[in-house]
Amino acid sequence: MSSSENPEFEPLTRRQILIIMGVTAIILLMIARVWQYFGSIKILEVHFTLQAVWLSLALLRVLV
């Protein structure tokens, strides 16, 4: 999308993009260090069944 189509938003400069990428890398590094500090964290197992899929679709239809 060019800036002429939406003048209220100016495109980011190269420097801004690099700063955002650097901040993101630092945040991800901190998350990784915390993860290592606490050791292995058990992730919840997810099991998909046909009944669960139908129930999810029905719930989605009710909510939307």
Secondary structure, DSSP 8 states (H G I E B T S, - for coil): --TTT-TTS----HHHHHHHHHHHHHHHHHHHHHHHHT-----------HHHHHHHHHHHHHH-
